């Protein structure tokens, strides 16, 4: 029997590949990993389109009780659905390796991810350096990793893709320390919030890497009908640019080729959108 790890792409239920859909229809159980990213489609729409019941795989299920998923795959076909591409998170690599350790046949079916669709900005994909993540500065926690990665990439003339934090129904650290299981509402970092954090990191590191005039690229809902790409200064994102619903990502350009500059012109803001971000 087989564990199918299937990428769903970035849009809705119809972004699954033909090969992926055929695999889902063969499976006795279908799990959806639902915390490293989200689709614009509801679970109900997925279930209707795939003609299968969908079991939501929470962080706890995947990271602590993955053996329950793998046990099912020992004697029946099981699908593990992932938003974007299969190996976009180390969690998915882990479940792949654990299945192999149990001698479970694993088949991977790929799809689009944020890593490649950022080519829609006009930036050349092979000029992207190391990808980094910007996390919420909860409880004063402000890791320097994004700042260091941006600095390294800029030194080499490379672009930096910053993935923005997602908090989906997680218990706060304070409640965890008290032994309470009290999941908070989902939160998705905006480009505006990411810019605020970058300025805090500059204030902390003081290396003249980032300021309000730095031109960056905000992207939102990539791969969806409402996809948005804006090329503007950090100040513009803080004061006036509205990117709309999640998911958001932020790109810090490196050295731009004239073709990249020409392509980006279409994404420069023509007028300020006076809304709260």
N, C-alpha and C positions, 0 to 999 in steps of 0.2 A: 504494500500500500504506500501511498505517497503524501508528503506534505508539500503543498503548492504554496510558495510565497510569491504573492502577485502584487505588482505595482498598479495603482489605480489612476495615476496621472494627477493633475492638479485641478481639474474642472468639476464635472458632475459625474453621475453614474454612467454616462455614455463614453467616458474617456478611457474605460478599460479596453485593452486590446482584444481582438477577436480570439486570439489564443488564450488570453486570460479568462474571457467569458466562457469559452468552451470548457476550461478546467474547472471553473466555479460550478458549472452545471453538473459536472461529474462527481462533485464532492458531497459527502454525507453531512459534514459540518463546515460552516463558514464563519470564521472569526474576523472581526475588523479591529485593527489596532487604532485606537482613537485618542492618543494623547500626544504623540510627537508632531502631529499636524492634523488639519481638518479639511474636509471637502465642502464645497458649496451645497452639495446635495444632502438631503436628509437620509437617515438610516432607512426610513420607510420607502423612499424612492429607490434606494439601492436594492432593498429586498424585493420590491415589485419588479424591477428591471431584470434582476438576476434570477428571479423566481425561486428564491431561497430565503430561509430565515437567517438573519444576521445576528451573531453573538458579539456583543461589544467586549473587546479585550482591554480592560483597564490597565493602568501601569502596574498595579499589584498583581493582576493575573499574569501579565507577560513577564514581569521581573521576578516574581516570587512563586507563582503557581504554573509556570510554563509546562511543567511535566504533565499537567492535565490535558493541555493541547496536544502534546507529543504522544501521550498514551493513546489518544483517539486515532492518531496517524499510524499506529502500529498495525491496525487491522482494517482501516478504512481510509479513503481519500479525504483529506482535510485541506481547506483553503485558509491561509492567513493573509488577509488583505492589508496593504500598506498604502497610505496616501503618498503620492509622488512615486519615486522609484524604490525598489526593494531595500537597497543598502544605504539609504539616506540617514540612518541612525544606527549607532552601535548595538542598540537593542535587537535589531533585526539580524545583525551578524551573529549575535549571541544565540538566538533561537535556531539559526542555521547550524551552528557548530554543535549545539546540544542535540539536535536531531541526528546529526552525523554520528555522534558518540553512541547513540542508541541504535545505530544501524538502520535508521529510517531513511527511505529514499526521499530526497528533496529535489524539487524542480523549481527553478526561479524564472519568473516571467516579468521582464522589465517594462518600464514606462517612463514618461517624461518626469523631470524633477526641477526644482528651483535652480539647481546647479547648471542646467543647460538652457532653460527657458529665459534666463537673463540675457541671452544673446539677442532678445527682442529689443534691448536698449541700444543696440548697434555697437556695443563694446565687443571686441574680439575675445572669444572664449579662452584662447590659448594665452591671453595676456592677463588672466586672473591669477592672483597668487593664492596664498592660503586663505581659506574661508574661516570666519570667526563668528562667535555668537555674542550678542549683547543681552545681558540678563537684567531683570528688574532690580533696582537698588533698594530692595526691601531690607529693613533693619540696619541700614547704613552699609550694607555689603556692596562693595564697588571693586570687583576684580579688574586688574590692569590688562588682562589678556587681550581684549579688543584693541586697546591702545598700542600694545606691543606689536600685534599682528599688522595693524594699519601702518605703523612706522616701518616695519620690515618690508612690507609690500611696496610702500611708496619709495623707499630707498632703492628698490629694484625696478621702479617704474611700472609696477603692476597694480591692477585693480583689486579692490577688496570687497567681497560679498559678505555682508553682515546679516546673519540670520537673527531674527528678533524673538524674544522670549515668549513662550506660551505657558500659561498656567491653567490647566484644565481640571477642575474639581479636585484640587489637592489640599491636604491638610497643612496648615501653617506650621512652621518650625516650632513656634511657641506651644501650640496645641500638641504637637508630636512629643515634645519633651514632657508634657503633662500626661501623656498616654491617652489623649483624646483623639477620636476619629471624627473630625468636624470639617469636611470638605468645603472649601470656599467656592464662590462663583468663578466661572472661567474668566481669565483675563488674557488679552492679546496685546503685546506691545505695538504701539504705533511708531511711525517714522518720527513724529514729533518727539515722543518720549525718548527714542533712541538718540536723537540729536541733543536733547537735554543731558543725557548720560555722557555722551562724548565730550560735551563742554565741561562737565564735572571731572572727567578723567584728565582733560587738559589742565584744569585748575590744580589737580592733584600732582600731575607729572611735570608740568611747566617746561615742555620741550618745543613749544611753538609749532606743534603739528596740526592743531585744529583750532579754528576760530569761527566766528559767525559768518564770515565771508567765504568760507570754504564751499565750493560747489560740489554737491553730492546728487545722487540719483535715488529717489524714492520709488519703490514699486509696490503695487498692491494687487492682490487677487490674480496673480499671474496664471495664464492658461484659461481664465474664465472670460465670459462675455463682457464683464465689467472691468477687465484689466486696466490698470492705470499706471503710467510711467511719467514722472515729473523730474526734470533737471533744474535744480534751483539751489540757492545758497541755504546754509543751515538757518540763517536768520529768517528767510522766507518760510521755511518749514515750521519754525517756531511761531511765527506771527500770523500766517495767512493761508498757507497751502493745506487743503483738506484732501486726504487720501481715501477717506471712506472706510468701509467695512474691512475687517481682516481677511486674509493674512497680509502683513506688510514685511518688506525687507528693505535694506539700505545698502547702497553701493558707494564706496569711496573710490572715485576714478584715480588711476595712476597717470602715466604719460599718455596723452591722447594722440592718436594718428589723425591726420586731417580728415580722413573718411569717417572716423568715429565722431569727430567734432561736428561734421556736416550732418550725420545721422541724428545726433543728439539735439540739434536745433529744433526739430519738430516737437520735442518734449519740454522746451523751455516755456515757462508760464507766460501767457499773454496778458492775463489779468489776475489779480489777487482774488482768491475765493474766501470771502469773509465768513468763515464758519469755524466753530470749535473743532479741533482735531481730537 
